[in-house]
Every structure is written in C-alpha cells, then in structure tokens.
Amino acid sequence: MAQQGNQLDQAKCSCSICLGIVKDPVTLPCGHSFCMNCIKTHWDEEDEKEIHSCPQCRQTFTPRPVLVKSTMLADLVEELKKTGLQAAPADHCYAGPEDVACDFCTGRKLKAVKSCLICLASYCERHLQPHFQSPTFERHKLVEPSKKLQENICSRHDEVMKMFCRTDQQCICYLCPVDEHKGHDTVSAAAERTERQRELQLSRQNIQQRIQDREKDVKLLQQEVEAINGSADKAVEDSEKIFTQLIRLMEKRSSDVKQQIRSQQETEVSRVKELQEKLEQEITELKRKDAELKQLSHTEDHTQFLRNYPSLSPLSQSTDSSSINIRPLRYFEDVTAAVSELRDKLQDILRETWTNISLTVTQVDVLLSQPEPKTRADFLRYSQEITLDPNTANTCLLLSEGNRKATRGQQQSYFSHPDRFTSCLQVLSRESLTGRCYWEVERRGGVDVAVAYKNISRTGSSHECGFGFNDKSWALNCPQNSYTFYHNNNNTPVSGPQSSRVGVYLDHRAGILSFYSVSETMTLLHRVQTTFTQPLHAGLRLYGDTAEFCKLK
C-alpha cells in the first residue's frame, strides 16, 4: 500500500512536458503545474503567435501569465526525493532516429504513440491524455505516429488541406479554390476518400478474385506436375518392359537358333558317322575277301583251286559312293548370313523409328501454347540467324554476305553434292529449326519464302522437289503484285499489303507457321496450323534477282 501511495504521489509531482519530477514547480492560472524551465521553453516557442496555452488542457492566456512558484508542490517533491524514487523514464521510451518523437516533450523527447490529424502533432502517452479527457478533443482524428503530418499543410496558405481538387488531382486547403484552383471541380477530402475507397474496394475485390484464380491455376499446375511425373514414370516403366520383352525375344530367338544348329549338327554328324561305319564294315569285308582270293591264287594244285573257287562267298552290294558329296567348309555359314541380315534389318528399323520416338518425346508440351507475338519487338525476341547451306544451292545461285544472300545468275562451279537442288533454283538453310523462331527475308523480285524437311527430294521435276509442291514443304509465293500459299501442290490465294520484306514466325511444337508483310507495321498474310514431324529448314526459291535473310540482332 505504501508503494502504491508513493506511485500516486510521484504521478502528481510529474511534469507533463518532460514527464519527470517537477523542478522549481510553477502553477498556471488553469491550475496545472510544470517545471519552470519547461513551461518557459514552451511559451518561448509560442511568443511569435502572441497567444500562450497550457500544454495539458490547451487553455489560452493573453498576455503571457506571470509564473508563480507552487510552494505546496515543491514541498511534496522534496518528500519524494527523500524516498529515493526515480521518476526518469526508461531509455526504451525515448525516441530514436527512426521513431516519431513527441512534439510536446522538451529536452530528450519520448516516442509518440499517436498523431493527431487535426492538431497536426504527435504525442507521447502522457501528452496524449487530454485527447481522452477533454471534450474539446472528441472530434480529433488520432492515427498511428507519422512523420508526414506537415505534408497535410498547404504550402501556399499555411492551412490544413481538407479539400481535394479533382481537376488537378491534388489535395488543397479551403482557401485554394479562391485563387489558384478557382473554378475547378473541388470536393471535401472526406468525399473524395469515400469515392476512392469504393474504387479501392473494387480493386481489392478484383485482386482477391485474381488471387483465387491464380491459386486455382497453381493447384491445377501442381496436379499437372503430378500427372506429368506419373505419366513419365509409367512411360519409363512401360518402355523398360517393352525393351525387356524385345531383349528376351532376341535372347529366345538366339537360343532357338543355337538349339536348331546343335540339333541339326547332331543329326548331320550322326548320319555321316552311320555312313562312315557302313563304309568301314565294307572295307573290313573286302579286306577279308581279298585275303581269301590271295590265298586261293597261290594254290599250286589245279584240282584243289577249281574245287575251292566255287565255294567262295559272293561280294555284298557295294555302298553307293555317289551319295557322298564333300562340299567346301560352308555348312552353317548361311545361318550366320541369315542372322546378319536380320541384324541389319533391325538396325535399319531402329534408326528409322528412333527419330520418331525422340521427336515424340520432345513434343510433349503440357502447357497451352503461348500466344503468337503481336508487335515486331515481340517477334524479334525469337529472332533466328539464318545462313544458307552451299551444298544445297542450285548451281545458278550465287551465295554472298556470309551465305545469307542468294543471287540468281550464271552457273557456278560448285562441287557435286547429293544435297544440291538440280532442277529448281532453290537453297535450304544450314540451321535446322525447332521451337519458336522468327526471321525476315528481304527480296528484289519474285521469290518463294519457304520451310521444308531435310529429306525433301533434290532432283526430279518441280512437283517432286519444288517448295510447296509436295507434303514436305510449305511456301509463300511472292511475285511483284500478289501472294499465293502452296503446300502439297495445293494453292491458296493470299491478300495483303505488298512489301519487299517478309517475316516468318514458326512455333514448331504448336505446329504454327505464319507469314507477315513487314513495313512500318506487321500484317499477317497467311497462317498454317498443322503438325510438324521433323525439324524444318528455311528455304528460298528465286524467280527474281536476289533474296537475303536479314540480320535482326
């Protein structure tokens, strides 16, 4: 209880300006007491206004009151000092460089806990109390401490800006509409805030809706990731099973061939040994018979010779030696040749199908295709540097400018090459094109701007190797005054502005091929939606003088 009493006495003896125990206490006509130095400093700052007020209750005095020492309060302070109480606030209550300081503290200022938009001042907890105690401050707007209160003062009229000029879209004071903003559409700041608050709420609703939509998209994408992983895992598992089956089938076929060879080997060896045994038996019998005949031939007694001769056993039928046909050592070599032929065929099949398998894997694209670019700057993000392959150029085409330009002219002394176009004045790019690509062709005279698979025919009639006349190429024919699109010997008339420059956009995975007339603006001439099964190469077929792949970077 004694401690609580001391705390109450200490509160009564505190200066509401410095928040410490009063020193040289003085009492104002309104009854509130302060340190003499604190109130003097406070009033010195108000001398220019010639109106002095109580820092606690805001009562004003004119002229400046004479300060009178409060004897009773001085005695109470002395009693408190004897108890050894310390009234200084803790260091953490003082305002630092990053804090908003109380505007009414003298000396070392305390942190402000609130700022008043009417007073345009910031208050610590002690100096804020009148805003809660006096009816005078009931309508004042308290906000979190702010260092920007002075921004609410009109620099021209030194008044609080409580109005808003919609014409100039800025806050103004009530005097601004008289001169600088005369005749402008002005409303109170509160009314404009209400309107903007409504717009803000709509914006928030829109943002919240977009957040919900994006969260749904993220969830869908997460599900898509799981689906991709699951599909990939299953594809790997199934592929391993299929290849394992193929390996087992090959192993079984290998075992079957081995077993058949061994079985046939055993049969043939057994047949040969059987014949060999018959021949050996015949040889033994012939040797025995030869010995008998030899012995008889040496008999000197003619009678005995003639008596024994008929008793000799006749010879058995001789084995047919014509059935024995000894061939060169090529008994099972034909089997090896047959197996080698199977290996070669399988290798050819694997080579042919592997490209399709690989391309099928790379064409897996879960996300929706990105929209085509709209502006030339967007297209240039996908610009592809194109160079011409001299090995494909017809001998009547001269390549220059680092193999970017083709000129129609006299026959060139190119080396013979299987990739060279022989009947059409055509040439293909060195680069294969996949993904998203963009390039431009500058022409002088007629030209076919094309793309083609690498396996397009290089010889034969125009229908076999000409761009657009087969299912391996797509071409935009660009004579002087019109356009025509060709594919698989079908033509489509194309309308659009004439230009010496043609832009080509390719999205290989999406199967999109677009041709543009390029000048100050880009105009879509023709768009193809298909499925590309192989990498593409850019191509040119000249009817006019020159065509050149432009440098875009």
C-alpha positions in Angstrom: 0.0 0.0 0.0 2.8 2.4 0.8 4.4 1.7 -2.5 1.1 2.4 -4.3 0.8 5.6 -2.4 4.3 6.7 -3.4 3.5 5.9 -7.1 0.4 8.1 -6.9 2.4 10.9 -5.3 5.0 10.6 -8.0 2.3 10.9 -10.7 1.0 14.1 -9.0 4.5 15.5 -9.0 5.4 14.8 -12.6 5.7 17.5 -15.3 3.6 16.7 -18.3 6.1 18.3 -20.6 9.3 16.4 -19.6 7.5 13.6 -17.7 10.0 13.8 -14.9 9.6 15.0 -11.3 9.0 18.8 -11.5 11.9 21.1 -10.8 11.1 24.6 -9.5 7.3 23.8 -9.9 5.1 26.7 -11.0 1.3 26.7 -11.4 -0.6 28.3 -14.2 -4.0 30.1 -13.9 -5.8 27.0 -15.1 -4.3 25.0 -12.1 -1.8 22.8 -14.0 1.8 22.7 -12.8 5.1 22.4 -14.7 8.8 22.7 -14.3 9.6 26.5 -14.6 12.2 25.8 -17.4 9.8 23.5 -19.3 6.9 26.0 -19.4 9.2 28.9 -20.2 10.7 27.0 -23.1 7.3 26.0 -24.3 6.0 29.6 -24.2 9.2 31.0 -25.8 8.2 29.0 -28.8 4.7 30.5 -28.8 5.9 34.1 -28.4 5.5 34.7 -32.2 1.8 33.8 -32.0 1.3 36.1 -29.0 -1.1 33.5 -27.6 0.1 31.2 -24.9 -1.6 28.0 -23.9 -1.4 25.3 -21.3 0.3 22.2 -22.7 -2.1 20.0 -20.8 -5.6 21.4 -21.2 -4.9 23.9 -24.1 -6.4 26.8 -22.3 -5.0 30.0 -23.8 -3.7 33.1 -22.0 -3.3 36.7 -23.2 -0.9 38.2 -22.2 1.7 35.7 -21.1 1.0 34.9 -17.4 3.5 35.7 -14.6 4.8 32.4 -13.3 4.2 31.8 -9.5 6.1 29.1 -7.6 3.9 26.3 -6.2 5.1 26.0 -2.6 2.9 23.0 -1.7 4.1 21.1 -4.8 7.7 22.0 -4.0 7.4 20.5 -0.5 5.8 17.3 -1.9 8.7 17.0 -4.3 11.2 17.3 -1.5 9.4 14.5 0.4 9.5 12.3 -2.7 13.2 12.9 -3.2 13.9 11.7 0.4 12.3 8.4 -0.5 14.8 7.9 -3.3 12.2 7.4 -6.0 13.4 7.9 -9.6 10.9 9.4 -12.0 13.0 9.3 -15.1 11.5 7.2 -17.9 13.3 4.1 -19.1 15.7 4.6 -22.1 13.5 2.5 -24.4 10.7 5.2 -24.1 12.9 7.8 -25.7 12.6 8.5 -29.4 15.4 7.2 -31.6 16.3 8.4 -35.1 13.8 6.1 -36.7 11.0 6.9 -34.3 8.3 9.6 -34.3 9.1 12.0 -31.4 6.5 13.7 -29.2 6.1 17.3 -30.3 5.4 18.5 -26.7 8.3 16.9 -24.9 11.2 19.3 -24.1 14.8 18.1 -23.7 15.1 14.5 -24.7 11.9 13.6 -26.4 9.8 10.5 -25.9 8.4 8.2 -28.5 5.0 9.3 -29.9 2.2 6.8 -29.6 -0.3 8.7 -31.7 -0.5 11.5 -34.2 -3.5 13.9 -34.4 -4.7 14.9 -37.9 -6.5 17.9 -36.5 -3.7 19.2 -34.3 -1.1 18.0 -36.8 1.1 17.0 -33.9 2.4 13.7 -32.4 2.0 12.8 -28.7 3.7 10.5 -26.3 1.4 8.6 -23.9 1.4 11.4 -21.2 0.8 14.3 -23.6 -1.9 12.4 -25.3 -4.1 12.2 -22.3 -6.0 15.5 -22.9 -7.3 14.0 -26.1 -9.1 11.3 -24.0 -10.0 13.6 -21.1 -11.2 16.8 -22.6 -14.4 17.2 -24.7 -12.5 19.7 -26.8 -10.6 16.8 -28.5 -13.5 14.4 -29.0 -13.7 15.1 -32.8 -9.9 14.9 -33.3 -8.7 12.1 -35.5 -5.9 10.0 -33.9 -3.7 7.8 -36.1 -0.5 5.8 -35.8 2.6 8.0 -35.3 3.5 9.7 -38.6 6.5 11.9 -39.7 4.5 13.2 -42.6 2.0 15.4 -40.8 3.4 18.6 -42.2 2.6 17.3 -45.7 -1.1 18.0 -44.7 -0.4 21.8 -44.5 -1.0 23.9 -47.6 2.4 25.5 -48.5 0.6 28.5 -50.1 -1.9 29.4 -47.3 -0.5 27.5 -44.3 -3.8 25.8 -43.7 -4.8 22.2 -43.3 -5.7 20.6 -46.6 -9.2 19.2 -46.1 -10.3 19.5 -49.7 -9.5 17.8 -53.0 -9.2 19.3 -56.5 -10.4 16.7 -59.0 -9.3 18.9 -61.9 -5.7 18.9 -60.8 -5.9 15.6 -58.8 -4.3 17.1 -55.6 -5.2 18.0 -52.0 -5.9 21.6 -51.3 -7.0 23.8 -48.4 -10.3 25.7 -48.2 -8.6 28.9 -49.5 -7.2 27.4 -52.7 -10.5 27.5 -54.6 -10.5 31.2 -54.2 -7.3 31.8 -56.4 -5.1 29.0 -57.7 -7.9 26.5 -58.1 -10.7 28.9 -58.9 -13.5 27.3 -61.0 -12.0 23.8 -60.5 -14.1 20.7 -59.6 -13.4 20.5 -55.8 -14.9 18.3 -53.1 -14.0 17.6 -49.5 -11.1 15.3 -48.9 -13.6 13.0 -47.0 -15.9 12.8 -50.0 -13.0 12.0 -52.4 -11.7 9.5 -49.9 -15.1 7.8 -49.9 -15.1 7.6 -53.7 -11.5 6.4 -53.8 -12.3 3.9 -51.0 -15.1 2.5 -53.2 -12.6 2.2 -56.1 -10.0 0.7 -53.8 -12.6 -1.9 -52.5 -13.4 -2.8 -56.1 -9.7 -3.1 -56.9 -9.2 -5.3 -53.8 -12.1 -7.5 -54.9 -10.6 -7.8 -58.3 -7.2 -8.6 -56.8 -8.7 -11.1 -54.4 -10.5 -12.7 -57.3 -7.3 -12.9 -59.3 -5.6 -14.4 -56.3 -8.3 -17.1 -56.1 -8.0 -17.7 -59.8 -4.2 -17.9 -59.6 -4.4 -20.2 -56.6 -6.7 -22.5 -58.7 -4.2 -22.3 -61.5 -1.3 -23.1 -59.2 -3.4 -26.1 -57.9 -4.1 -27.2 -61.4 -0.4 -26.9 -62.3 0.5 -28.9 -59.3 -1.9 -31.5 -60.4 -0.3 -31.3 -63.8 3.1 -31.8 -62.4 1.9 -34.9 -60.6 0.3 -36.1 -63.8 3.5 -35.4 -65.8 5.5 -37.3 -63.2 3.1 -40.1 -63.2 2.9 -40.3 -66.9 6.7 -40.1 -67.3 7.2 -42.8 -64.7 4.6 -45.1 -66.4 6.2 -44.4 -69.8 9.7 -45.3 -68.4 8.3 -48.4 -66.8 6.4 -49.4 -69.9 9.3 -48.7 -72.2 11.6 -50.8 -69.9 9.1 -53.6 -70.1 8.8 -53.4 -73.9 12.6 -53.2 -74.4 13.0 -56.1 -71.9 10.4 -58.1 -73.9 12.4 -57.3 -77.1 15.6 -58.3 -75.4 14.0 -61.5 -74.1 12.6 -62.2 -77.6 16.0 -61.7 -79.1 17.6 -64.0 -76.4 14.9 -66.6 -77.1 15.5 -66.4 -80.8 19.2 -66.6 -80.2 18.6 -69.7 -78.0 16.3 -71.2 -80.7 18.8 -70.7 -83.4 21.5 -72.2 -81.2 19.3 -75.2 -80.4 18.4 -75.7 -84.0 22.0 -75.5 -85.1 23.1 -78.0 -82.4 20.2 -80.3 -83.3 21.0 -80.2 -87.0 24.6 -80.6 -86.2 23.8 -83.8 -84.2 21.6 -85.1 -87.0 24.2 -84.5 -89.7 27.1 -85.9 -87.6 25.0 -89.0 -86.8 24.2 -89.5 -90.5 27.8 -89.1 -91.5 29.0 -91.4 -88.8 26.4 -94.0 -89.8 27.7 -93.9 -93.4 31.3 -93.9 -92.1 30.6 -97.1 -90.1 29.0 -98.8 -93.1 32.0 -98.0 -95.2 34.4 -99.2 -92.6 32.4 -102.5 -92.3 32.6 -102.9 -96.1 36.3 -102.2 -96.1 36.8 -105.0 -93.5 34.7 -107.4 -95.5 36.6 -106.5 -98.7 39.9 -107.0 -97.0 38.8 -110.4 -95.7 37.6 -111.4 -99.2 40.8 -110.1 -100.8 42.8 -112.3 -98.3 40.8 -115.4 -99.4 41.3 -114.7 -103.0 45.0 -114.1 -102.4 45.4 -117.4 -100.7 43.5 -119.2 -103.4 45.6 -117.5 -106.1 48.7 -119.0 -104.6 47.3 -122.6 -104.6 49.6 -124.8 -106.9 47.2 -127.7 -107.1 44.9 -127.1 -110.1 42.3 -129.6 -108.9 42.2 -128.0 -105.5 42.0 -124.5 -106.9 39.0 -125.5 -109.1 37.3 -127.3 -106.2 37.6 -124.3 -103.8 36.8 -121.5 -106.2 33.0 -122.0 -106.4 32.8 -122.2 -102.7 33.9 -118.5 -102.3 31.1 -116.3 -100.9 29.9 -113.6 -103.3 30.7 -109.9 -102.6 28.0 -107.9 -100.8 26.4 -105.0 -102.6 28.7 -102.0 -102.5 27.7 -98.7 -100.8 26.7 -96.1 -103.4 29.7 -93.6 -103.2 27.9 -91.1 -105.4 25.8 -90.0 -102.4 28.9 -88.7 -100.7 29.3 -85.1 -101.9 32.1 -83.4 -100.0 31.5 -79.6 -100.1 33.7 -76.7 -99.1 33.5 -75.8 -95.4 30.2 -73.8 -95.6 27.9 -76.0 -93.6 26.2 -73.4 -91.2 27.7 -70.2 -92.7 24.3 -69.5 -94.4 22.7 -69.4 -90.9 25.2 -66.7 -89.9 24.4 -64.8 -93.1 20.7 -65.0 -92.3 21.2 -63.8 -88.7 23.4 -60.9 -90.0 20.6 -60.0 -92.4 18.1 -59.9 -89.5 20.5 -57.7 -87.5 20.9 -55.2 -90.4 17.1 -55.0 -90.8 16.6 -54.4 -87.1 19.2 -51.7 -87.1 17.5 -50.0 -90.1 14.2 -50.2 -88.3 15.7 -48.8 -85.1 17.3 -45.9 -87.0 14.1 -45.1 -88.8 11.8 -45.3 -85.7 14.2 -43.7 -83.2 13.9 -40.3 -84.8 10.1 -40.5 -84.4 10.4 -41.8 -80.9 12.8 -39.0 -79.9 10.7 -36.3 -81.6 7.6 -37.7 -79.9 9.3 -37.3 -76.5 10.4 -33.7 -77.2 7.0 -32.8 -78.4 5.4 -33.4 -75.1 4.1 -30.0 -74.1 1.6 -29.9 -71.3 1.1 -26.1 -71.0 -1.1 -24.3 -73.5 0.8 -22.9 -76.4 1.8 -19.3 -75.7 0.0 -16.7 -77.9 1.7 -15.5 -81.0 3.7 -12.2 -80.6 1.7 -9.1 -81.6 4.4 -6.4 -82.2 7.6 -6.6 -84.2 9.5 -6.1 -80.9 7.8 -9.2 -79.6 8.7 -11.2 -82.7 12.3 -10.1 -82.5 12.6 -11.8 -79.1 12.6 -15.1 -81.1 14.8 -13.9 -84.0 16.9 -16.7 -85.5 20.0 -16.0 -87.5 19.7 -18.0 -90.8 22.6 -18.9 -93.2 22.3 -20.7 -96.5 23.9 -24.2 -97.0 26.1 -24.0 -100.1 25.8 -27.8 -100.5 22.1 -27.4 -101.2 22.3 -24.3 -103.6 21.4 -24.8 -107.2 24.4 -24.1 -109.4 22.7 -21.0 -110.8 22.5 -19.3 -107.4 25.4 -17.3 -106.1 25.7 -17.1 -102.3 27.2 -14.0 -100.6 27.0 -11.8 -97.5 28.3 -14.7 -95.3 25.9 -17.1 -97.1 22.8 -15.1 -96.1 22.1 -13.7 -99.6 21.3 -15.6 -102.8 21.6 -14.0 -106.3 20.3 -15.5 -109.5 22.9 -15.5 -112.2 25.4 -17.6 -114.2 26.2 -21.1 -113.4 28.6 -21.6 -110.5 31.4 -24.1 -110.3 30.0 -25.9 -107.2 31.3 -29.3 -106.2 28.9 -32.2 -106.8 26.9 -33.0 -103.7 23.8 -35.2 -103.1 22.0 -32.4 -101.2 22.1 -30.0 -104.1 18.9 -28.9 -105.9 19.4 -29.7 -109.6 16.2 -28.7 -111.3 14.8 -25.8 -109.1 16.6 -22.6 -108.3 16.4 -23.4 -104.6 18.5 -23.4 -101.5 18.0 -24.5 -97.9 19.3 -23.1 -94.6 22.2 -24.7 -92.8 20.3 -24.4 -89.5 17.5 -26.8 -88.5 14.6 -25.1 -86.9 12.6 -26.3 -83.9 10.9 -24.4 -81.0 9.9 -20.8 -81.6 11.8 -18.9 -84.3 11.4 -15.7 -86.3 13.3 -14.5 -89.4 12.9 -12.0 -92.2 13.6 -12.1 -95.9 14.4 -9.0 -98.0 13.7 -9.6 -101.7 14.2 -7.9 -105.0 11.9 -9.6 -107.5 9.8 -12.8 -107.1 10.7 -15.4 -104.5 9.3 -18.3 -102.7 9.8 -18.0 -98.9 9.6 -21.5 -97.6 10.3 -24.1 -94.9 11.0 -27.8 -95.7 12.0 -31.1 -94.2 15.6 -32.1 -94.9 14.5 -35.2 -96.7 12.8 -33.2 -99.5 13.8 -34.5 -102.9 16.7 -32.7 -104.5 16.3 -34.0 -108.1 13.4 -34.7 -110.4 10.5 -32.5 -111.6 9.3 -29.3 -109.9 6.5 -31.3 -108.3 9.0 -33.6 -106.6 11.4 -31.1 -105.3 9.8 -27.6 -105.7 8.9 -25.8 -102.4 5.2 -26.1 -101.8 4.5 -28.8 -104.4 4.8 -31.8 -102.0 4.0 -32.8 -98.4 7.5 -32.0 -97.2 7.5 -28.2 -97.7 5.4 -25.1 -97.2 5.9 -21.9 -99.3 4.6 -18.4 -99.7 5.0 -17.4 -103.3 5.8 -13.6 -103.5 5.8 -12.2 -107.0 5.6 -8.4 -107.6 1.9 -7.8 -107.1 0.3 -10.8 -105.2 0.8 -13.6 -102.8 -0.1 -17.3 -103.0 0.5 -20.0 -100.4 1.5 -23.5 -101.6 1.6 -26.9 -99.8 1.3 -30.4 -101.2 0.6 -29.0 -104.7 -2.5 -27.1 -103.3 -2.5 -23.3 -103.6 -4.4 -20.6 -101.6 -4.6 -17.0 -102.8 -3.4 -14.6 -100.1 -4.3 -10.9 -99.9 -2.2 -8.3 -98.1 0.0 -5.2 -98.5 2.9 -5.6 -100.8 6.3 -5.2 -99.2 9.9 -6.1 -100.1 10.3 -7.8 -96.7 8.5 -10.9 -95.5 8.6 -12.1 -91.9 8.2 -15.8 -91.0 7.2 -17.0 -87.5 7.5 -20.7 -86.6 6.3 -22.4 -83.4 7.4 -26.0 -84.2 5.8 -27.7 -81.2 2.5 -25.9 -81.6 2.5 -26.6 -85.4 2.1 -22.9 -86.2 3.7 -21.3 -89.3 2.8 -17.6 -90.1 3.9 -15.2 -92.8 3.9 -11.4 -92.4 4.3 -8.4 -94.6 6.8 -6.2 -92.8 7.0 -2.5 -93.3 6.3 0.2 -90.7 3.8 -2.3 -89.3 3.4 -6.1 -89.5 0.4 -7.5 -91.3 -0.4 -11.2 -91.1 -0.6 -12.7 -94.7 -1.2 -16.4 -94.0 -1.2 -18.7 -91.0 -0.8 -22.5 -91.0 -1.9 -24.8 -88.2 -0.5 -28.3 -88.7 1.7 -31.0 -87.1 5.4 -31.0 -87.9 7.0 -34.4 -87.6 10.6 -33.4 -88.3 12.9 -30.4 -87.8 12.5 -27.8 -90.5 14.9 -25.8 -92.7 14.2 -22.3 -94.1 14.3 -22.2 -97.9 14.4 -19.7 -100.8 13.4 -20.3 -104.4 14.3 -17.4 -106.7 12.3 -16.1 -109.7 13.7 -12.5 -109.4 17.2 -11.1 -108.8 18.0 -11.6 -105.1 16.7 -12.7 -101.7 18.5 -12.3 -98.4 18.0 -13.4 -94.8 18.1 -10.2 -92.8 20.3 -9.6 -89.7 17.9 -8.8 -86.9 20.2 -8.6 -83.9 
